[in-house]
């Protein structure tokens, strides 16, 4: 099934915020001369399609418009411009246990919730045992849910929600329900949906879940699509962006020039592709990177040492290599020193590349300077973290 | 959490219908939708009714206690304290007359006052679940009607032995009167539920208006006769325009409650009340569903 099941075209949504509750009324009056509302654009020109049997992930920061998009697809709120088309029976799990009444028993609430979801009595009765078994609340089903723990309420809500057999499932951050055992059941149920060729639209803050479950993903930023494509790629880009944003004390390397003009100095630091020699600052893990440093020694050349490092935005030094450590001596008048990393072992992130020019003993710093551009590593693998080691797996089953 | 049964969902902003008038015809589908979602309404009904009494000692019997207590007060105050003459004599007549009117007004006010806040109260459902929210006031009207029915039984139990209620064949039309009352309550309820979303003062204003409306309806007074209101003030003629006026009188005429103090004919009152009810439901329903898509953004 490759037909598109969800098709969203140029969808925008804006909210009108009125200063006072009467603003809406006053604005309609014929003698009104000024707008009394402020428009907030929650979504701007969002277009995408989801093919049948695939899962689309949705990631983005707070206030990026994720909930608005989910609500529009669910059909509770409506687009201001553009629109969408969904083929098939939709079930959306935006909130578990919406409409539960605390004074009523679990059983009564199951029937209530099923009715809200549009089940007939017969359907509910047929599914009741399945719902009860899934929730594992047999002992409590006839107690008022006031007495339930919040995890139990969520379990009941999830169980009713997944009992329907939709063609399209819209899910908002619900895999964090209940204890570990129940979470596993939830994930398995979701996998089951996927395996049966159902279409899913899945919003989560857990990038890991999005990568694992989704084929494609959307990264929403300020209401627009920042990136749309393969789930691994999109989540990596989003993680890169979030990591930079999350680093509050942005590491900024300031150039510290030498005190005198005739002291040794760094003239320029460039990032190059080590294979082609072209200037380039965006790499993938495994690429060969060269950091080319042009130096000028003092009029009477002295022995120098050069160190090159890489620092994450929050200030973590990932590595630093020095000519002194590696026994390379520099005593020319003017020239270039190039550090080649033939097989880049870093994962996603944006890195500042600081360069230090030191005396031969590596004690006195003549000049410090960052590379002209930051090194950006774009991850295209599913691995997590900062370092991509060479790695192998050895599996040995114990003989009994 | 919601499941939509239909198979193609399309929402395009440019294809949207605007304006209340275009939705006037939709009211014809309203009873059908209530029937389709009867399970939902039924569940809401149970939740509303039993939720109100859950945990109380008397439970649903409170519904019975209320009209009996009301009648006792009226009988005591107007029969013993004021000695109000009703048809030339002091007795249970006036109390029965009052109770018959006030039961209707109370049912109407209860249903509509609760309807004001029903969309906002169920905001979680309106925002997160695609479900027919125009059905939200239905269960409230159903509950108030049920309470009203219990009240009517109490009324008959008092009126029949004391001879103040003398039913005839017209009682067969009473279910029709009841239906008209339900339709009218639904219409006003939908209207208020919608207005309240945009203006949260609506429920407070309506609470006050309801007090006034109770006195403007023929509960404490009657129109014609030597000690009727019309004999004291000619402007009282205007009170016939009150939509509850024909409804109350139709109730009394069909049940045979103190017919000597009820003016007009059952047919006339029933037709006027029906016109009000159908008009109100058409307008209220059109307003509600034309504004429905704003609800999720505002609650």
Boltz contact constraints between the chains, C-beta under 6 A:
constraints:
  - contact:
      token1: [A, 15]
      token2: [B, 297]
      max_distance: 6.0
  - contact:
      token1: [A, 74]
      token2: [B, 130]
      max_distance: 6.0
  - contact:
      token1: [A, 75]
      token2: [B, 130]
      max_distance: 6.0
  - contact:
      token1: [A, 76]
      token2: [B, 127]
      max_distance: 6.0
  - contact:
      token1: [A, 76]
      token2: [B, 130]
      max_distance: 6.0
  - contact:
      token1: [A, 76]
      token2: [B, 296]
      max_distance: 6.0
  - contact:
      token1: [A, 77]
      token2: [B, 296]
      max_distance: 6.0
  - contact:
      token1: [A, 77]
      token2: [B, 297]
      max_distance: 6.0
  - contact:
      token1: [A, 78]
      token2: [B, 11]
      max_distance: 6.0
  - contact:
      token1: [A, 78]
      token2: [B, 293]
      max_distance: 6.0
  - contact:
      token1: [A, 79]
      token2: [B, 13]
      max_distance: 6.0
  - contact:
      token1: [A, 80]
      token2: [B, 13]
      max_distance: 6.0
  - contact:
      token1: [A, 81]
      token2: [B, 13]
      max_distance: 6.0
  - contact:
      token1: [A, 83]
      token2: [B, 11]
      max_distance: 6.0
  - contact:
      token1: [A, 83]
      token2: [B, 12]
      max_distance: 6.0
  - contact:
      token1: [A, 83]
      token2: [B, 13]
      max_distance: 6.0
  - contact:
      token1: [A, 85]
      token2: [B, 10]
      max_distance: 6.0
  - contact:
      token1: [A, 86]
      token2: [B, 9]
      max_distance: 6.0
  - contact:
      token1: [A, 87]
      token2: [B, 8]
      max_distance: 6.0
  - contact:
      token1: [A, 90]
      token2: [B, 4]
      max_distance: 6.0
  - contact:
      token1: [A, 91]
      token2: [B, 3]
      max_distance: 6.0
  - contact:
      token1: [A, 92]
      token2: [B, 2]
      max_distance: 6.0
  - contact:
      token1: [A, 93]
      token2: [B, 1]
      max_distance: 6.0
  - contact:
      token1: [A, 94]
      token2: [B, 128]
      max_distance: 6.0
  - contact:
      token1: [A, 95]
      token2: [B, 128]
      max_distance: 6.0
  - contact:
      token1: [A, 98]
      token2: [B, 1]
      max_distance: 6.0
  - contact:
      token1: [A, 98]
      token2: [B, 124]
      max_distance: 6.0
  - contact:
      token1: [A, 98]
      token2: [B, 125]
      max_distance: 6.0
  - contact:
      token1: [A, 98]
      token2: [B, 128]
      max_distance: 6.0
  - contact:
      token1: [A, 98]
      token2: [B, 129]
      max_distance: 6.0
  - contact:
      token1: [A, 99]
      token2: [B, 125]
      max_distance: 6.0
  - contact:
      token1: [A, 101]
      token2: [B, 47]
      max_distance: 6.0
  - contact:
      token1: [A, 103]
      token2: [B, 51]
      max_distance: 6.0
  - contact:
      token1: [A, 103]
      token2: [B, 54]
      max_distance: 6.0
  - contact:
      token1: [A, 112]
      token2: [B, 43]
      max_distance: 6.0
  - contact:
      token1: [A, 115]
      token2: [B, 39]
      max_distance: 6.0
  - contact:
      token1: [A, 115]
      token2: [B, 40]
      max_distance: 6.0
  - contact:
      token1: [A, 115]
      token2: [B, 43]
      max_distance: 6.0
  - contact:
      token1: [A, 116]
      token2: [B, 131]
      max_distance: 6.0
  - contact:
      token1: [A, 117]
      token2: [B, 2]
      max_distance: 6.0
  - contact:
      token1: [A, 117]
      token2: [B, 3]
      max_distance: 6.0
  - contact:
      token1: [A, 118]
      token2: [B, 3]
      max_distance: 6.0
  - contact:
      token1: [A, 118]
      token2: [B, 5]
      max_distance: 6.0
  - contact:
      token1: [A, 121]
      token2: [B, 39]
      max_distance: 6.0
  - contact:
      token1: [A, 161]
      token2: [B, 1]
      max_distance: 6.0
  - contact:
      token1: [A, 164]
      token2: [B, 3]
      max_distance: 6.0
